[in-house]
Amino acid sequence: MKTVCMIGFQVLNRLEKLHKLNFLYRDVKPENICIGTGNKFTEITLIDFGLAKQFIDSNGNHIPETIKKGVVGYIP
């Protein structure tokens, strides 16, 4: 349980950092969460930013939401 909570905390921390950089990750799934090796075996890394999207433009304005666009990504 402790390990799961630590992984969850790191994933949320990474997503928060991306959000502060004005990006939405939009592809959270186990396949995109990697665990480090060697002396970084406790670090979690997110991969595959193909669906990431910037939500603030260069002028600092929120990009309008696209209505009725449909599902983004893969649904099993």
PDB file of N, CA, C and O in Angstrom, chain B, residues numbered from 101:
ATOM      1  N   MET B 101       0.822  -1.179   0.000  1.00  0.00           N
ATOM      2  CA  MET B 101       0.000   0.000   0.000  1.00  0.00           C
ATOM      3  C   MET B 101       0.881   1.263   0.000  1.00  0.00           C
ATOM      4  O   MET B 101       0.585   2.239  -0.690  1.00  0.00           O
ATOM      5  N   LYS B 102       1.950   1.224   0.775  1.00  0.00           N
ATOM      6  CA  LYS B 102       2.844   2.382   0.843  1.00  0.00           C
ATOM      7  C   LYS B 102       3.449   2.684  -0.531  1.00  0.00           C
ATOM      8  O   LYS B 102       3.523   3.844  -0.937  1.00  0.00           O
ATOM      9  N   THR B 103       3.876   1.650  -1.235  1.00  0.00           N
ATOM     10  CA  THR B 103       4.486   1.835  -2.556  1.00  0.00           C
ATOM     11  C   THR B 103       3.488   2.430  -3.538  1.00  0.00           C
ATOM     12  O   THR B 103       3.826   3.340  -4.294  1.00  0.00           O
ATOM     13  N   VAL B 104       2.275   1.926  -3.531  1.00  0.00           N
ATOM     14  CA  VAL B 104       1.232   2.443  -4.429  1.00  0.00           C
ATOM     15  C   VAL B 104       0.978   3.918  -4.147  1.00  0.00           C
ATOM     16  O   VAL B 104       0.854   4.716  -5.076  1.00  0.00           O
ATOM     17  N   CYS B 105       0.899   4.282  -2.869  1.00  0.00           N
ATOM     18  CA  CYS B 105       0.679   5.688  -2.503  1.00  0.00           C
ATOM     19  C   CYS B 105       1.851   6.566  -2.941  1.00  0.00           C
ATOM     20  O   CYS B 105       1.648   7.688  -3.404  1.00  0.00           O
ATOM     21  N   MET B 106       3.073   6.059  -2.796  1.00  0.00           N
ATOM     22  CA  MET B 106       4.249   6.834  -3.206  1.00  0.00           C
ATOM     23  C   MET B 106       4.277   7.032  -4.717  1.00  0.00           C
ATOM     24  O   MET B 106       4.637   8.107  -5.197  1.00  0.00           O
ATOM     25  N   ILE B 107       3.900   6.002  -5.465  1.00  0.00           N
ATOM     26  CA  ILE B 107       3.841   6.123  -6.930  1.00  0.00           C
ATOM     27  C   ILE B 107       2.764   7.130  -7.315  1.00  0.00           C
ATOM     28  O   ILE B 107       2.996   8.008  -8.146  1.00  0.00           O
ATOM     29  N   GLY B 108       1.587   7.003  -6.710  1.00  0.00           N
ATOM     30  CA  GLY B 108       0.493   7.938  -6.992  1.00  0.00           C
ATOM     31  C   GLY B 108       0.877   9.371  -6.697  1.00  0.00           C
ATOM     32  O   GLY B 108       0.553  10.271  -7.472  1.00  0.00           O
ATOM     33  N   PHE B 109       1.562   9.598  -5.591  1.00  0.00           N
ATOM     34  CA  PHE B 109       1.995  10.954  -5.234  1.00  0.00           C
ATOM     35  C   PHE B 109       2.948  11.512  -6.283  1.00  0.00           C
ATOM     36  O   PHE B 109       2.820  12.670  -6.680  1.00  0.00           O
ATOM     37  N   GLN B 110       3.899  10.704  -6.734  1.00  0.00           N
ATOM     38  CA  GLN B 110       4.858  11.180  -7.737  1.00  0.00           C
ATOM     39  C   GLN B 110       4.182  11.458  -9.078  1.00  0.00           C
ATOM     40  O   GLN B 110       4.515  12.432  -9.752  1.00  0.00           O
ATOM     41  N   VAL B 111       3.236  10.606  -9.465  1.00  0.00           N
ATOM     42  CA  VAL B 111       2.517  10.834 -10.725  1.00  0.00           C
ATOM     43  C   VAL B 111       1.753  12.149 -10.639  1.00  0.00           C
ATOM     44  O   VAL B 111       1.806  12.958 -11.566  1.00  0.00           O
ATOM     45  N   LEU B 112       1.049  12.367  -9.543  1.00  0.00           N
ATOM     46  CA  LEU B 112       0.317  13.625  -9.367  1.00  0.00           C
ATOM     47  C   LEU B 112       1.269  14.818  -9.357  1.00  0.00           C
ATOM     48  O   LEU B 112       0.948  15.871  -9.908  1.00  0.00           O
ATOM     49  N   ASN B 113       2.423  14.663  -8.743  1.00  0.00           N
ATOM     50  CA  ASN B 113       3.421  15.732  -8.703  1.00  0.00           C
ATOM     51  C   ASN B 113       3.906  16.067 -10.118  1.00  0.00           C
ATOM     52  O   ASN B 113       4.047  17.240 -10.464  1.00  0.00           O
ATOM     53  N   ARG B 114       4.161  15.034 -10.938  1.00  0.00           N
ATOM     54  CA  ARG B 114       4.601  15.269 -12.320  1.00  0.00           C
ATOM     55  C   ARG B 114       3.506  15.965 -13.128  1.00  0.00           C
ATOM     56  O   ARG B 114       3.788  16.878 -13.904  1.00  0.00           O
ATOM     57  N   LEU B 115       2.251  15.531 -12.944  1.00  0.00           N
ATOM     58  CA  LEU B 115       1.141  16.154 -13.662  1.00  0.00           C
ATOM     59  C   LEU B 115       0.960  17.610 -13.240  1.00  0.00           C
ATOM     60  O   LEU B 115       0.648  18.467 -14.066  1.00  0.00           O
ATOM     61  N   GLU B 116       1.156  17.882 -11.959  1.00  0.00           N
ATOM     62  CA  GLU B 116       1.046  19.260 -11.476  1.00  0.00           C
ATOM     63  C   GLU B 116       2.124  20.145 -12.097  1.00  0.00           C
ATOM     64  O   GLU B 116       1.852  21.283 -12.478  1.00  0.00           O
ATOM     65  N   LYS B 117       3.338  19.626 -12.198  1.00  0.00           N
ATOM     66  CA  LYS B 117       4.428  20.401 -12.822  1.00  0.00           C
ATOM     67  C   LYS B 117       4.116  20.703 -14.283  1.00  0.00           C
ATOM     68  O   LYS B 117       4.360  21.815 -14.751  1.00  0.00           O
ATOM     69  N   LEU B 118       3.578  19.722 -15.008  1.00  0.00           N
ATOM     70  CA  LEU B 118       3.196  19.953 -16.401  1.00  0.00           C
ATOM     71  C   LEU B 118       2.090  21.007 -16.482  1.00  0.00           C
ATOM     72  O   LEU B 118       2.109  21.869 -17.361  1.00  0.00           O
ATOM     73  N   HIS B 119       1.140  20.933 -15.570  1.00  0.00           N
ATOM     74  CA  HIS B 119       0.024  21.882 -15.571  1.00  0.00           C
ATOM     75  C   HIS B 119       0.533  23.299 -15.305  1.00  0.00           C
ATOM     76  O   HIS B 119       0.034  24.259 -15.891  1.00  0.00           O
ATOM     77  N   LYS B 120       1.516  23.428 -14.429  1.00  0.00           N
ATOM     78  CA  LYS B 120       2.101  24.751 -14.165  1.00  0.00           C
ATOM     79  C   LYS B 120       2.847  25.289 -15.384  1.00  0.00           C
ATOM     80  O   LYS B 120       3.067  26.494 -15.502  1.00  0.00           O
ATOM     81  N   LEU B 121       3.237  24.386 -16.295  1.00  0.00           N
ATOM     82  CA  LEU B 121       3.870  24.793 -17.553  1.00  0.00           C
ATOM     83  C   LEU B 121       2.826  24.977 -18.658  1.00  0.00           C
ATOM     84  O   LEU B 121       3.166  25.120 -19.832  1.00  0.00           O
ATOM     85  N   ASN B 122       1.548  24.972 -18.259  1.00  0.00           N
ATOM     86  CA  ASN B 122       0.401  25.204 -19.155  1.00  0.00           C
ATOM     87  C   ASN B 122       0.144  24.054 -20.130  1.00  0.00           C
ATOM     88  O   ASN B 122      -0.296  24.283 -21.257  1.00  0.00           O
ATOM     89  N   PHE B 123       0.414  22.831 -19.706  1.00  0.00           N
ATOM     90  CA  PHE B 123       0.148  21.667 -20.531  1.00  0.00           C
ATOM     91  C   PHE B 123      -0.768  20.686 -19.817  1.00  0.00           C
ATOM     92  O   PHE B 123      -0.682  20.496 -18.603  1.00  0.00           O
ATOM     93  N   LEU B 124      -1.653  20.064 -20.601  1.00  0.00           N
ATOM     94  CA  LEU B 124      -2.467  18.954 -20.139  1.00  0.00           C
ATOM     95  C   LEU B 124      -1.837  17.679 -20.681  1.00  0.00           C
ATOM     96  O   LEU B 124      -1.520  17.605 -21.868  1.00  0.00           O
ATOM     97  N   TYR B 125      -1.655  16.695 -19.847  1.00  0.00           N
ATOM     98  CA  TYR B 125      -0.995  15.457 -20.269  1.00  0.00           C
ATOM     99  C   TYR B 125      -1.927  14.576 -21.111  1.00  0.00           C
ATOM    100  O   TYR B 125      -1.516  14.114 -22.175  1.00  0.00           O
ATOM    101  N   ARG B 126      -3.128  14.336 -20.683  1.00  0.00           N
ATOM    102  CA  ARG B 126      -4.207  13.668 -21.400  1.00  0.00           C
ATOM    103  C   ARG B 126      -3.959  12.211 -21.775  1.00  0.00           C
ATOM    104  O   ARG B 126      -4.670  11.683 -22.630  1.00  0.00           O
ATOM    105  N   ASP B 127      -2.989  11.548 -21.177  1.00  0.00           N
ATOM    106  CA  ASP B 127      -2.756  10.138 -21.511  1.00  0.00           C
ATOM    107  C   ASP B 127      -2.231   9.358 -20.306  1.00  0.00           C
ATOM    108  O   ASP B 127      -1.249   8.623 -20.409  1.00  0.00           O
ATOM    109  N   VAL B 128      -2.896   9.527 -19.170  1.00  0.00           N
ATOM    110  CA  VAL B 128      -2.467   8.842 -17.955  1.00  0.00           C
ATOM    111  C   VAL B 128      -2.949   7.399 -18.004  1.00  0.00           C
ATOM    112  O   VAL B 128      -4.149   7.129 -18.030  1.00  0.00           O
ATOM    113  N   LYS B 129      -1.994   6.483 -18.016  1.00  0.00           N
ATOM    114  CA  LYS B 129      -2.272   5.053 -17.968  1.00  0.00           C
ATOM    115  C   LYS B 129      -0.990   4.349 -17.534  1.00  0.00           C
ATOM    116  O   LYS B 129       0.097   4.907 -17.685  1.00  0.00           O
ATOM    117  N   PRO B 130      -1.095   3.142 -17.002  1.00  0.00           N
ATOM    118  CA  PRO B 130       0.092   2.446 -16.496  1.00  0.00           C
ATOM    119  C   PRO B 130       1.221   2.325 -17.509  1.00  0.00           C
ATOM    120  O   PRO B 130       2.393   2.377 -17.137  1.00  0.00           O
ATOM    121  N   GLU B 131       0.885   2.165 -18.783  1.00  0.00           N
ATOM    122  CA  GLU B 131       1.920   1.996 -19.808  1.00  0.00           C
ATOM    123  C   GLU B 131       2.798   3.230 -19.971  1.00  0.00           C
ATOM    124  O   GLU B 131       3.898   3.130 -20.515  1.00  0.00           O
ATOM    125  N   ASN B 132       2.338   4.386 -19.515  1.00  0.00           N
ATOM    126  CA  ASN B 132       3.089   5.639 -19.664  1.00  0.00           C
ATOM    127  C   ASN B 132       3.769   6.087 -18.378  1.00  0.00           C
ATOM    128  O   ASN B 132       4.236   7.222 -18.281  1.00  0.00           O
ATOM    129  N   ILE B 133       3.823   5.204 -17.402  1.00  0.00           N
ATOM    130  CA  ILE B 133       4.486   5.498 -16.132  1.00  0.00           C
ATOM    131  C   ILE B 133       5.684   4.566 -16.015  1.00  0.00           C
ATOM    132  O   ILE B 133       5.524   3.346 -16.000  1.00  0.00           O
ATOM    133  N   CYS B 134       6.878   5.134 -15.932  1.00  0.00           N
ATOM    134  CA  CYS B 134       8.110   4.342 -15.849  1.00  0.00           C
ATOM    135  C   CYS B 134       8.787   4.552 -14.506  1.00  0.00           C
ATOM    136  O   CYS B 134       8.721   5.632 -13.918  1.00  0.00           O
ATOM    137  N   ILE B 135       9.444   3.490 -14.030  1.00  0.00           N
ATOM    138  CA  ILE B 135      10.192   3.540 -12.784  1.00  0.00           C
ATOM    139  C   ILE B 135      11.671   3.559 -13.135  1.00  0.00           C
ATOM    140  O   ILE B 135      12.124   2.807 -13.998  1.00  0.00           O
ATOM    141  N   GLY B 136      12.424   4.430 -12.455  1.00  0.00           N
ATOM    142  CA  GLY B 136      13.844   4.571 -12.729  1.00  0.00           C
ATOM    143  C   GLY B 136      14.653   3.332 -12.373  1.00  0.00           C
ATOM    144  O   GLY B 136      14.150   2.408 -11.735  1.00  0.00           O
ATOM    145  N   THR B 137      15.905   3.327 -12.793  1.00  0.00           N
ATOM    146  CA  THR B 137      16.810   2.216 -12.500  1.00  0.00           C
ATOM    147  C   THR B 137      18.032   2.742 -11.769  1.00  0.00           C
ATOM    148  O   THR B 137      18.236   3.951 -11.663  1.00  0.00           O
ATOM    149  N   GLY B 138      18.834   1.827 -11.270  1.00  0.00           N
ATOM    150  CA  GLY B 138      20.063   2.196 -10.578  1.00  0.00           C
ATOM    151  C   GLY B 138      19.779   3.036  -9.353  1.00  0.00           C
ATOM    152  O   GLY B 138      18.901   2.708  -8.555  1.00  0.00           O
ATOM    153  N   ASN B 139      20.527   4.130  -9.202  1.00  0.00           N
ATOM    154  CA  ASN B 139      20.326   4.991  -8.030  1.00  0.00           C
ATOM    155  C   ASN B 139      19.079   5.862  -8.149  1.00  0.00           C
ATOM    156  O   ASN B 139      18.778   6.623  -7.230  1.00  0.00           O
ATOM    157  N   LYS B 140      18.344   5.768  -9.264  1.00  0.00           N
ATOM    158  CA  LYS B 140      17.097   6.525  -9.447  1.00  0.00           C
ATOM    159  C   LYS B 140      15.886   5.582  -9.442  1.00  0.00           C
ATOM    160  O   LYS B 140      14.852   5.895 -10.032  1.00  0.00           O
ATOM    161  N   PHE B 141      16.017   4.426  -8.775  1.00  0.00           N
ATOM    162  CA  PHE B 141      14.949   3.433  -8.792  1.00  0.00           C
ATOM    163  C   PHE B 141      13.688   3.889  -8.062  1.00  0.00           C
ATOM    164  O   PHE B 141      12.645   3.245  -8.175  1.00  0.00           O
ATOM    165  N   THR B 142      13.767   4.982  -7.321  1.00  0.00           N
ATOM    166  CA  THR B 142      12.583   5.491  -6.618  1.00  0.00           C
ATOM    167  C   THR B 142      11.894   6.619  -7.381  1.00  0.00           C
ATOM    168  O   THR B 142      10.894   7.160  -6.909  1.00  0.00           O
ATOM    169  N   GLU B 143      12.410   6.978  -8.550  1.00  0.00           N
ATOM    170  CA  GLU B 143      11.833   8.080  -9.325  1.00  0.00           C
ATOM    171  C   GLU B 143      10.873   7.578 -10.391  1.00  0.00           C
ATOM    172  O   GLU B 143      11.144   6.593 -11.078  1.00  0.00           O
ATOM    173  N   ILE B 144       9.753   8.267 -10.517  1.00  0.00           N
ATOM    174  CA  ILE B 144       8.741   7.960 -11.514  1.00  0.00           C
ATOM    175  C   ILE B 144       8.863   8.969 -12.651  1.00  0.00           C
ATOM    176  O   ILE B 144       9.050  10.163 -12.415  1.00  0.00           O
ATOM    177  N   THR B 145       8.755   8.483 -13.880  1.00  0.00           N
ATOM    178  CA  THR B 145       8.822   9.335 -15.063  1.00  0.00           C
ATOM    179  C   THR B 145       7.600   9.072 -15.933  1.00  0.00           C
ATOM    180  O   THR B 145       7.170   7.928 -16.080  1.00  0.00           O
ATOM    181  N   LEU B 146       7.045  10.131 -16.508  1.00  0.00           N
ATOM    182  CA  LEU B 146       5.959   9.987 -17.467  1.00  0.00           C
ATOM    183  C   LEU B 146       6.550  10.002 -18.868  1.00  0.00           C
ATOM    184  O   LEU B 146       7.473  10.766 -19.150  1.00  0.00           O
ATOM    185  N   ILE B 147       6.016   9.156 -19.748  1.00  0.00           N
ATOM    186  CA  ILE B 147       6.472   9.112 -21.138  1.00  0.00           C
ATOM    187  C   ILE B 147       5.278   9.279 -22.069  1.00  0.00           C
ATOM    188  O   ILE B 147       4.133   9.272 -21.618  1.00  0.00           O
ATOM    189  N   ASP B 148       5.535   9.427 -23.335  1.00  0.00           N
ATOM    190  CA  ASP B 148       4.536   9.533 -24.407  1.00  0.00           C
ATOM    191  C   ASP B 148       3.684  10.795 -24.257  1.00  0.00           C
ATOM    192  O   ASP B 148       2.589  10.763 -23.697  1.00  0.00           O
ATOM    193  N   PHE B 149       4.200  11.874 -24.758  1.00  0.00           N
ATOM    194  CA  PHE B 149       3.511  13.160 -24.695  1.00  0.00           C
ATOM    195  C   PHE B 149       2.776  13.484 -25.993  1.00  0.00           C
ATOM    196  O   PHE B 149       2.505  14.648 -26.286  1.00  0.00           O
ATOM    197  N   GLY B 150       2.455  12.449 -26.768  1.00  0.00           N
ATOM    198  CA  GLY B 150       1.786  12.641 -28.044  1.00  0.00           C
ATOM    199  C   GLY B 150       0.406  13.277 -27.941  1.00  0.00           C
ATOM    200  O   GLY B 150      -0.029  13.948 -28.877  1.00  0.00           O
ATOM    201  N   LEU B 151      -0.288  13.082 -26.831  1.00  0.00           N
ATOM    202  CA  LEU B 151      -1.612  13.666 -26.645  1.00  0.00           C
ATOM    203  C   LEU B 151      -1.581  14.919 -25.779  1.00  0.00           C
ATOM    204  O   LEU B 151      -2.623  15.533 -25.547  1.00  0.00           O
ATOM    205  N   ALA B 152      -0.404  15.308 -25.300  1.00  0.00           N
ATOM    206  CA  ALA B 152      -0.306  16.509 -24.462  1.00  0.00           C
ATOM    207  C   ALA B 152      -0.729  17.736 -25.266  1.00  0.00           C
ATOM    208  O   ALA B 152      -0.521  17.814 -26.477  1.00  0.00           O
ATOM    209  N   LYS B 153      -1.326  18.688 -24.559  1.00  0.00           N
ATOM    210  CA  LYS B 153      -1.821  19.884 -25.248  1.00  0.00           C
ATOM    211  C   LYS B 153      -1.607  21.109 -24.376  1.00  0.00           C
ATOM    212  O   LYS B 153      -1.844  21.085 -23.168  1.00  0.00           O
ATOM    213  N   GLN B 154      -1.155  22.175 -25.010  1.00  0.00           N
ATOM    214  CA  GLN B 154      -1.002  23.447 -24.307  1.00  0.00           C
ATOM    215  C   GLN B 154      -2.383  24.080 -24.175  1.00  0.00           C
ATOM    216  O   GLN B 154      -3.146  24.124 -25.140  1.00  0.00           O
ATOM    217  N   PHE B 155      -2.704  24.574 -22.968  1.00  0.00           N
ATOM    218  CA  PHE B 155      -4.025  25.165 -22.774  1.00  0.00           C
ATOM    219  C   PHE B 155      -3.992  26.666 -22.524  1.00  0.00           C
ATOM    220  O   PHE B 155      -5.041  27.285 -22.343  1.00  0.00           O
ATOM    221  N   ILE B 156      -2.806  27.257 -22.512  1.00  0.00           N
ATOM    222  CA  ILE B 156      -2.639  28.708 -22.394  1.00  0.00           C
ATOM    223  C   ILE B 156      -1.819  29.156 -23.594  1.00  0.00           C
ATOM    224  O   ILE B 156      -0.757  28.593 -23.861  1.00  0.00           O
ATOM    225  N   ASP B 157      -2.297  30.168 -24.325  1.00  0.00           N
ATOM    226  CA  ASP B 157      -1.553  30.625 -25.501  1.00  0.00           C
ATOM    227  C   ASP B 157      -0.403  31.541 -25.093  1.00  0.00           C
ATOM    228  O   ASP B 157      -0.213  31.806 -23.906  1.00  0.00           O
ATOM    229  N   SER B 158       0.364  32.023 -26.067  1.00  0.00           N
ATOM    230  CA  SER B 158       1.549  32.843 -25.789  1.00  0.00           C
ATOM    231  C   SER B 158       1.211  34.194 -25.158  1.00  0.00           C
ATOM    232  O   SER B 158       2.084  34.845 -24.585  1.00  0.00           O
ATOM    233  N   ASN B 159      -0.052  34.619 -25.261  1.00  0.00           N
ATOM    234  CA  ASN B 159      -0.482  35.881 -24.643  1.00  0.00           C
ATOM    235  C   ASN B 159      -1.028  35.692 -23.236  1.00  0.00           C
ATOM    236  O   ASN B 159      -1.455  36.655 -22.598  1.00  0.00           O
ATOM    237  N   GLY B 160      -1.016  34.451 -22.748  1.00  0.00           N
ATOM    238  CA  GLY B 160      -1.507  34.172 -21.405  1.00  0.00           C
ATOM    239  C   GLY B 160      -3.004  33.935 -21.337  1.00  0.00           C
ATOM    240  O   GLY B 160      -3.576  33.905 -20.248  1.00  0.00           O
ATOM    241  N   ASN B 161      -3.647  33.765 -22.489  1.00  0.00           N
ATOM    242  CA  ASN B 161      -5.089  33.521 -22.518  1.00  0.00           C
ATOM    243  C   ASN B 161      -5.378  32.025 -22.589  1.00  0.00           C
ATOM    244  O   ASN B 161      -4.677  31.264 -23.255  1.00  0.00           O
ATOM    245  N   HIS B 162      -6.432  31.632 -21.882  1.00  0.00           N
ATOM    246  CA  HIS B 162      -6.854  30.232 -21.915  1.00  0.00           C
ATOM    247  C   HIS B 162      -7.408  29.907 -23.299  1.00  0.00           C
ATOM    248  O   HIS B 162      -8.266  30.625 -23.813  1.00  0.00           O
ATOM    249  N   ILE B 163      -6.921  28.833 -23.898  1.00  0.00           N
ATOM    250  CA  ILE B 163      -7.400  28.415 -25.209  1.00  0.00           C
ATOM    251  C   ILE B 163      -8.825  27.888 -25.046  1.00  0.00           C
ATOM    252  O   ILE B 163      -9.076  27.076 -24.156  1.00  0.00           O
ATOM    253  N   PRO B 164      -9.754  28.328 -25.880  1.00  0.00           N
ATOM    254  CA  PRO B 164     -11.149  27.900 -25.732  1.00  0.00           C
ATOM    255  C   PRO B 164     -11.312  26.382 -25.845  1.00  0.00           C
ATOM    256  O   PRO B 164     -10.612  25.717 -26.609  1.00  0.00           O
ATOM    257  N   GLU B 165     -12.248  25.863 -25.070  1.00  0.00           N
ATOM    258  CA  GLU B 165     -12.555  24.441 -25.118  1.00  0.00           C
ATOM    259  C   GLU B 165     -13.248  24.107 -26.436  1.00  0.00           C
ATOM    260  O   GLU B 165     -14.111  24.853 -26.901  1.00  0.00           O
ATOM    261  N   THR B 166     -12.868  22.994 -27.025  1.00  0.00           N
ATOM    262  CA  THR B 166     -13.522  22.531 -28.238  1.00  0.00           C
ATOM    263  C   THR B 166     -14.735  21.703 -27.827  1.00  0.00           C
ATOM    264  O   THR B 166     -14.599  20.687 -27.146  1.00  0.00           O
ATOM    265  N   ILE B 167     -15.895  22.132 -28.236  1.00  0.00           N
ATOM    266  CA  ILE B 167     -17.131  21.442 -27.863  1.00  0.00           C
ATOM    267  C   ILE B 167     -17.430  20.321 -28.861  1.00  0.00           C
ATOM    268  O   ILE B 167     -17.275  20.494 -30.070  1.00  0.00           O
ATOM    269  N   LYS B 168     -17.854  19.185 -28.343  1.00  0.00           N
ATOM    270  CA  LYS B 168     -18.271  18.030 -29.147  1.00  0.00           C
ATOM    271  C   LYS B 168     -17.179  17.525 -30.086  1.00  0.00           C
ATOM    272  O   LYS B 168     -17.460  17.117 -31.214  1.00  0.00           O
ATOM    273  N   LYS B 169     -15.936  17.554 -29.617  1.00  0.00           N
ATOM    274  CA  LYS B 169     -14.837  17.062 -30.444  1.00  0.00           C
ATOM    275  C   LYS B 169     -14.793  15.534 -30.455  1.00  0.00           C
ATOM    276  O   LYS B 169     -14.348  14.932 -31.432  1.00  0.00           O
ATOM    277  N   GLY B 170     -15.246  14.916 -29.387  1.00  0.00           N
ATOM    278  CA  GLY B 170     -15.187  13.464 -29.284  1.00  0.00           C
ATOM    279  C   GLY B 170     -14.055  13.035 -28.382  1.00  0.00           C
ATOM    280  O   GLY B 170     -13.434  13.859 -27.710  1.00  0.00           O
ATOM    281  N   VAL B 171     -13.793  11.758 -28.369  1.00  0.00           N
ATOM    282  CA  VAL B 171     -12.796  11.177 -27.490  1.00  0.00           C
ATOM    283  C   VAL B 171     -11.409  11.375 -28.081  1.00  0.00           C
ATOM    284  O   VAL B 171     -11.210  11.239 -29.289  1.00  0.00           O
ATOM    285  N   VAL B 172     -10.454  11.697 -27.219  1.00  0.00           N
ATOM    286  CA  VAL B 172      -9.060  11.838 -27.626  1.00  0.00           C
ATOM    287  C   VAL B 172      -8.313  10.626 -27.087  1.00  0.00           C
ATOM    288  O   VAL B 172      -8.394  10.325 -25.896  1.00  0.00           O
ATOM    289  N   GLY B 173      -7.591   9.933 -27.951  1.00  0.00           N
ATOM    290  CA  GLY B 173      -6.797   8.804 -27.514  1.00  0.00           C
ATOM    291  C   GLY B 173      -7.442   7.464 -27.795  1.00  0.00           C
ATOM    292  O   GLY B 173      -8.391   7.357 -28.571  1.00  0.00           O
ATOM    293  N   TYR B 174      -6.907   6.449 -27.148  1.00  0.00           N
ATOM    294  CA  TYR B 174      -7.302   5.064 -27.381  1.00  0.00           C
ATOM    295  C   TYR B 174      -8.241   4.595 -26.290  1.00  0.00           C
ATOM    296  O   TYR B 174      -7.972   4.790 -25.105  1.00  0.00           O
ATOM    297  N   ILE B 175      -9.339   3.977 -26.684  1.00  0.00           N
ATOM    298  CA  ILE B 175     -10.252   3.368 -25.719  1.00  0.00           C
ATOM    299  C   ILE B 175     -10.286   1.870 -26.007  1.00  0.00           C
ATOM    300  O   ILE B 175     -10.685   1.447 -27.092  1.00  0.00           O
ATOM    301  N   PRO B 176      -9.864   1.070 -25.023  1.00  0.00           N
ATOM    302  CA  PRO B 176      -9.822  -0.397 -25.259  1.00  0.00           C
ATOM    303  C   PRO B 176     -11.206  -0.998 -25.404  1.00  0.00           C
ATOM    304  O   PRO B 176     -11.336  -2.205 -25.604  1.00  0.00           O
TER     305      PRO B 176
END
